[in-house]
Amino acid sequence: MASFVDRVVLHVSGGTGGHGCVSVHSEKFKPLGGPDGGKGGDGGSVTFRVSDQTTTLLDFHHAPHRRGGNGQPGMGDWRDGKDGNSLILEVPDGTVIKDRNGNVLADLVGIGTEYVAAAGGLGGLGNNALSSLKRKAPGFALLGIAGSEADIVLELKSIADIALVGFPSAGKSSLIAAMSAARPKIADYPFTTLIPNLGVVQAGDVRFTMADVPGLIEGASEGKGLGHNFLRHVERCAAIVHVLDCAALEADRDPVTDLAVIERELDQYDVDMSFAGTDGDVVPLNARPRLIALNKVDSPDGRDMAGFVRSDLEARGYRVFEVSAASHEGLKQLGFAMAEIVTEARKALADAPVKATPVVLRPRAVNESSFTIRREERNLSPLFRVRGEKPERWVEQTDFQNEEAIGYLADRLAKAGVEKELFRIGATPGDTVVIGGEHGMIFDWEPTMMGGAEHLAAPRGTDLRLLDLGDRPTRAQKREEQQDRRDAKAAARAELESERKAGIWTETSTRKAEEARVVAAEVAADDTGAAQN
């Protein structure tokens, strides 16, 4: 079973916001006291925080899916829902967060540093918050929206000042055990060290951290061995110490050849751009200060080999130290040399000017729209796709089972200028409009869906603009019916006048009775027209 994990792939998602509540206040002698639906709670976020109590990413290896809590829905009597519980995940110091494409999202260095990887969704407003002077009793509320989701990669890059690199069984673990309180596993076979080890070294007044990386071999950059996978742990180091085995048993190995192989493998390693210095440049591993530790000089063969290659290495510009992890010979001098390099690196970092990120203000232009509309083609028919943070959020907040909520969405879109822009780019009634991306809301655009739902008298939760057009007479039909009523009135008057001229009736009472009959007929015609409207 794994006990040390320094790279994991994690899926994080924020909690979903709670839905708003639709409620009307009711009490004695006041059955309709106004809307009192509360707001839904916001979803919980997923946050990473550096902790000194965590040294590995093992917990994430066993549980790679993390999610924030969902917000509770709003309630009546003006009660808001409770926010979802935010999830705080503790990571070791030096953890780097990347996306699946390798782009660095955050470099968590320093105890307490935090990064929000997945934000929780917003809770929906209740009908109390949606009420206004013109919309006094909304029969709908907004829905809560889902939190953000992301697939991220966590990489642990140890915080160390000095890195020990070398072939397997070169004595790196023995060296770090002799110079610090670290107690790594030590055995007489290659690849004993399977995980990086850290040790704190005290040299005079200087205290620094030393890292022992699993052994490198030739071809490590091509995936052979273990060491190249762990070189991320030395990216933050100020200097590298090559530990060379002067008592190797292999006949084809010597310290100079081992050094050439290790440096060639270090050249093949690309340092992450997130570890650039104050000047913005990344220092390759082989361009950093390097020391040579000729180890195992306590054996006769080891001492002879160290004396043989020392002059050659010093001629190349290296500082060479003959050491023995078994007898502690030369460790004090090596420790002070390491402390000198660390002190210079820390002084250079302290003296460097603070590279403050300039604050760039990008105010939105007065005529800049909060959405875009792109014309597309689908099945040889025009399709208009609306993209923008607000329109897409409004669609997600809308309850499409509630006609009044749909009317409110239409009002918001019209007020934002979506309908006006559709007219401008040539959209016609019946064209397909999509709000959002691949899984956006699709509908047939009807330009009659104008704002002003608050002026329409309709039952709660309904919108007259969404009724079937077949149930509502058109303007032309209304004109035709009105003309038919006028023609009926004119025909009745003409008939009465013709009867009078023919002498059918002459008495006043008869005339009055006939006029009353005509007036009654006209009133009946008017009542019939009003009922149809």
N, C-alpha and C positions, 0 to 999 in steps of 0.2 A: 504494500500500500504506500502511496506517495506521502512523503512527510514534508517536502519542500516544493512549492510551486511558484514560479516567477513569471508565468504568462498564462492568462486565461481569456477566453471569449465569453462575454457576459451579455445577456439580453435584459435591458432595464425598461420599465414603463411606468409612467406616472398614473396615479389613480384617476378615476372618472369622477367628474363633478356631479353633485346631486341635482335632481330636477327641482324646479320651482313649484310652488303649491298654488292651486286654484281654490280659493275659499272666500266666502262672504260672511262677514260678522253678523251674528244674530243674538239677540237677547230679548228680554221681556219688553213689550211695547215698541220694539225696534227690530222687526224681522229682517230688514235689509239695511244693515249698518255700514255697508261699504266693503270693498275687498280687504282681506287681511291675510292673504297667502304670503308666506315667508320665502326667503331666498334659499336655494340649495347650497350645501357646503362645498368648498373647493376640494379637489382631489389632492392626495399627498404626493410629495415629490421624492425622488431618489437622489440622495446626496452622498458624495464620498468625502471622508474626512481623515486626515493623517493622524495616526495615533502611535505613541511610543510603545504601546502594549501589543502591537501586531508586527510580525516579522516575515510573514509569508502570505500568499494568496490562496492558501489551501482551502479556506472556507468557501471561496467562490468556485473552486474546482468541483466541489461536491454539490453546490447549489447554484447553477449558472443563470437561473431566472429570478429576477428580483422586481417587485412591484410595490408601488405606494398604495396606501389605503384609499378606498372610495369615499367620497363625501356623502353625507346623509341628505335625503330630500328635505325641502322646506315643509313647514307645517302651518296650520291655521293659527289664528290669534297672534299674527305677526311674529311667529317663531321661526328663526333661521335654522337650517340644518347644520350639523356639526361638520367641521372640516375633517377630511381623511387624515390618517396618521402618516406623517412623512417618515421615510426610511433612511436612516443614517448608517452608512456602511464604512467601517473603519479599515483603512489600508495602511501599509507600511510607508515610512518616509522614503521618498524617491520613486513613488509609483507614477508611471506615465499612462495617461488615458488617450487612446487613439480610436479612430473609426475603422471600419472594415477595410478602407482603402489605404490605411497607414498614415493618415493625416493626424497630427498631434492636436488633441483637444485641450489637454491640461497637463501640466507638469507639477505634480504635488510634492513640493519640497518645503519642509518646515512643519513642526507640530501644530495642528489646528487648521491647516490649510484645507479649504473646502472647494468642491466643484459640484454643481447641480447637473447631473447627467440626464435626468428626465423630469420635466416639470409636470405638476398635476394639472388636470383640466379645471376649467372655471365652472362654478355652480350656476344653475339657471336662475333668473329672476322670477319671483312670484308675481301674482297679479296685483299685489299691493304696490310694487315698484313700477309696474307698467301702467298704472292708472294716471289719468291726467284730467284737466278740466273738460276736455271733449270726449275722453274715453274714461268714464267714471267707474265702470264696473266691467273690466276685461274678463272675458270667459275663458282665458287661456293663460299659460305661463311658459317660460322658456325652459328648454331642456338643458341639462348639464352636458358638457362636452368631454370627450375622452382625453386623457393625458397624452403627452408625447411618448414615443417609443424610439429605441435606438439599440443597435448591436454595436458594442464597443469592445475594445481589446485593452486589457490591463497588463502592463509590463512593469516588473519590479527591477529598478536599476539602483543598486546599493549606493549609499552615501559613504564613500571611502576616499582617503587622501592618497594612499599608495596601493598599487596593485602588484601582486606577485604572479608572474606568468612563467611557464616553463613546461618541459616535457613531463609526462606522468612519472612518478617516483623520483622526481628531481629533489624532493625534500621541502616542498613549499609548505605543506601542512606541519611538518616538524619545525620549520622555521617560525611560522606564526605562533605555534604553541610555545616555542622557547622565548619569544619576544613579548608575548602578551598572555593574558589569562584565558585565551580561547583554548578549547580542548577538542579539536577536530579528530576524526577517526584516522588512525595511522596504522598502516600495515605494509608488509613486504611484497605487495603485488601491485601492478599498474591499475590506474583508475580507481584507487581507493576513495578518493574524494569525488563524490557525485554531485555535490551542491557547493556553492560559494560559501566560504567561511569569513567572518569578520572578527578582528581582534583590535583592541585599543592598546597602543604602545606609548609609553612615557619615556621621552628622551630629554633629560634636563627639565627645563620649564615648558617644553612643548609636548602637547598630547595630540596624537593623531590616530586615525583609523586605517588599518591595513586589511586588504581583501586578498583572499587566496582563491584563485580561479581554478576549476578543474583542468587537468593537463591538456595542453595542445599537442597535436601530432601533425605530421605532414599530410596535407589534404583536408585539414579541418574546415577550410572555407568551402569545400565541396560536400560537406556533410559527414565527414569521417570523424569518429571520436565524439567527445562531449564538449571540449573547451570552447569551440567557436560559438556554440549556442549560449554560452554564459558570458561572452565578452561584453554584453550590455552592462554588466556589473562594474566594468572598469571605465566606462565612458566619462564618469564624473571625476576620475582620479587626476591628481596633479602630476604624478610621476609614475613610471613603470620600473619595476625591478625584475630583471631577468635572472631567474634562479637556474644555474647551470650545474648539472651533475658531473663532478670531476671523477667519480668512481663508478661510472656506468660499466655494466658487464658486457654490453654489446660491443662487438669488435668494430662495427662500422659507424660508431658514434663517438664524437668528441665534443667538447664545449663550443668550439668555433662553429662546427657544422650545425649543432643544435641551435645556436643563436641565429644563424642564417635562416634556418627553417622557420623558427618562431617569428622572426621579423617579417618574413615573406607572408606568413599567415595574417599577421597584424595589418600588413598593407592591403590585404584583400577585404578587410572589414571596413564598412562605411559607417562612420559615426553619425548618429542621429542629428539632424539639423536643429532640434530643439535644445541642444546643449552648446549653442554658440556662445562665445565669450562676449565681453562688454563691447567689443568692436564689431560684433555681428558675424565673426568668422568662426568656423569649426576647426579645431586643432586635431589633426589625425593622431592616432595613438602613437605612431612611430615618430611624430614630430614633437612629442612631449619629452621632458627630461627623463633620462634613463640611467639606471645604475646596473652594474653587473655584480651578482653574488655568486662566487665560485664555491659551491657547497661541498660538504663531505671531505674537507681537508684534514679531518682527524685520522683518516686512513693513509698509509704510506703512498699508495698509488694515487689517491686523490690529491695529496700535497704535491707530488711530482708533476701531475697533470696541470695543476693550478700554476705552478711556477713556469711550466712550459708555455702556456697560452696567455699568461698575464701581459707580457710585453706586447704581444700582437693586438690584444684588445685595447690596451692603453694607447697604442699607436693610432687606433681608429677613433679616439676621442672619448672613450668610455671611462667612467670612474669605476675601478675594479676593487672588490673587497673579497678577501679569502675568509670564509666563515665556516663554522661547523655548528649545526643545530644540536648535535649530540654533546659536544664539549663546550658550547657557547663561545667558542673562539671567534673573535672579530665581530660579534653581534653588536657590541656597544658602539664601535666605530660606524657600522652600517646604520644603526638607529639614529646617530647624530647626523649622518649624511641625509637620511630621509627627513629628519626634522628641519634641516637647513632648507631643503627644497620646499617643504610644506610652508615654512615661514615666509619664504619669498613669494610663493603663490598667494598666500593670504594677504600679504602686504600689497601686492600688485592689485588684488581684487578690491582691497579697501581704498587704495589711492585712485583707482579708476573712477572717472566721473560717472555719476548715477545716470544710467540711460533710461530716462523717463519717456514713456510712450506719450507722444503729443495727443492732446484731446482734439479730435476732429469733429466739428459740428456740421451736420448736414441737414439743415432745415428743409422741410418739404416746400417746394415751390407753390405759389398761390394757385397756379393753374394745373398743378400736378394731381392726377386722379389716384385714388386709393385702390384702383382695380384696372385690369386690362381686359380687352375683348379681342379675341383672335378668330378670324373666319377660317373654317376648315371644311373639308368635304367628306361626306360619309354616304356611301351608296349613291353617288352622283347627286346628292342633295346637300344644300348648304347647312352647315352646323356652326353655331357661334358659341365659343367657349369663354366663359367669364372666370378670370382668376384674380384673386386678391384675398388678403387676410380677412377683411371684414365680411365680404359677401359669403365666403366659404364658412366662416364661423356662424353667420346668421342662419345659413341653411342647416347647419348641424344643430343649432338651438331650436329649430322649428318643429313643432308637433304637427305632422302632416295629416293626422286624423282629426284635427280641429280646424274648421274652416276659418274661424276668426284669426287663428294663429297664422294661417296661410295669407290672409289678407294683411296682417301686420307685416309679414315678410315682404309682400308686394309694396307696401308703403315705404319700408326701409330701402328697398332696392330703387324705387322711383325717386326717393329723396336723395339717394347717393348719386343719381344720374345714370344708372344702368340703362333704363329704358330710353333715355334721350340719346345715349351713345349707340344703342342698337339701331335706332332710327337713322343716326348719322352714317353708320357704316353700311346701310342698305338692307337691314333685316325687314322682313315682311311678316304679317300675321300668319301663324301656322308653322313658321320655321322652328327648327329644333335648337334649343338653347341649353347648354350644360354649364352649371356652376360648380367648379372644382376640377380635379384632375381626372384620372382614369375611372375612378369610382364616384364621380360627382353626381349631383342631382340633375336628371334630364326631364325637360318638360317642353311642351309646345307653347311658343310665345304668343300671347294674346295682348295686344297693346291697350285693350280696354281695361286692363287691370291697373287702374290708376289709384293714387293715394286718396285718402278721405274716408276710410272705413268708419271713423268715429262719427260721421254724419249720417250713416245708414242705420235706420231703425230695423233691427233684426233680433231674433232670439239669441240668448247667450251662447257663445261657441259657434255661431254661424255668421256668414258674410253673404249679403245679397249678391255681391259681384260674382260669387262662385256657383250660383244656381244655374241649372241647365237653361241654355238660351232658348230652347223650345218652349219653356214654360213662361217666358216673358215676351210680350208682343214687341216687335221692332218698331222703329219710328215710322216706317212706311205703312205698316199695318195700322198704327194709330191714326195716321192721316186718312187712310182709306175708310176706316170706321167712322171718323168724324164727318167725312164727306157724305157717307151713306145716310147719316142722321139728318144732315142738312137737306139732302134730296127728299127724304121722307117728309120733312116739315113743309117744304115747298109744294110737294104733291098734295098734301092735305089742304093747304090754303087754296090752291088752284081748284080743287074739287069743290070746296065750299063756295068759292066765288062763282063757279059755273052753275051751281044749284040755285044760287040767289038770283042770277040773271035769268034763269029759266023759269022763275016764279014758282019753284017747288015749295018754298016757304017764304012767308011775308010777315007773319006775326012776330012781335017782339020776343015773346016767350020762346017761340020755336027757334028764333035766331040765337037767342042766348043759350038755349040748350045745345044747339049745334056747335056754338063757339066753345062751350064748356067741353063738349066731346073732343074737339080738335086740340084744345089745351091739354086735356088729359092724355091724349095720344102723344103729344110732344113731351110731356113730363115722363111718360113711360119710356119713351125712346131715350131721353137723357139718363134716366136711371139705369137702363140697360147698358149704355155706353160707359157709365161710371163703374158699374160692376165689372165690366170686361177689363177696364184699366186697372 
